[in-house]
Amino acid sequence: MAEAAHAPGLSLARAAALGTIQGPTELLPVSSSAHLSLVPRLAGWGWGEIDPEARKSFEVALHAGTAAALLIGQRREIAAELAAFDARRAAVVGLSFIPPAVVGYALERQIEAHLGGPRTIIAGLVAGAAAMLAADTRPQERGPGDAGVVDGLALGVAQATALIPGISRNGATLTAARARRFTREHANLLSRTVALPVIVGATVLKGVRLRRRGVAPELGRAMAAGVAASFASTLASQRLIGLVERDRALWPYAAYRLALAAAVAVRMGR
């Protein structure tokens, strides 16, 4: 067995705090990955000293907690989607899964090693905000049942770009759906629908890699605390979904992303 993944500095309290942050930041298009990376760095938790594989595995575990909470909290919406599932919807979900799966499997470790720093996250936050603002100027013309093959591919490319920290999976898929002229409500539904296969796939991949390397006891305990907090915070934050679904502009989320990027840039310049 390879050397076990360690996470020095990731105490149970800190893991739970990050899990609590994960829920609301995943449900809003503000980049949970940016918050999970920036909060520990700004707080001086020695985040950069943690083994990159362990750090990413912890983040994926938090996403798994979010996914489990969404399956419970959004069970009626999911059941309605499954009842209407057909070959066209299967093609949309399948095409939305392929790009992030291919890019993630081939380039995930390079992304973790070279694109996880504050400067990259700042760039991702700014780029994501700009794309979101541009896409949200598109008319809201399309709704349930209108998604097709091209839409699935667009959502897949969006999810692949979201592997870069700071872009935001939710933000990227919302941007892609709005650029394709879906209503904000249905763009949000599409975003959540295509997220689950990717989150499950990433969890399985990380689980296999962690099993090969082994998990240090402190990391295992931290992951358990983080998953529990992520699950609870996501369930408690379900109403945030309605904020994005309503007929409201996405500019407040873009403004928040730009403000966060500016704050980090100022902090780095000190």
Disulfide bonds with the S-S distance in Angstrom:
none
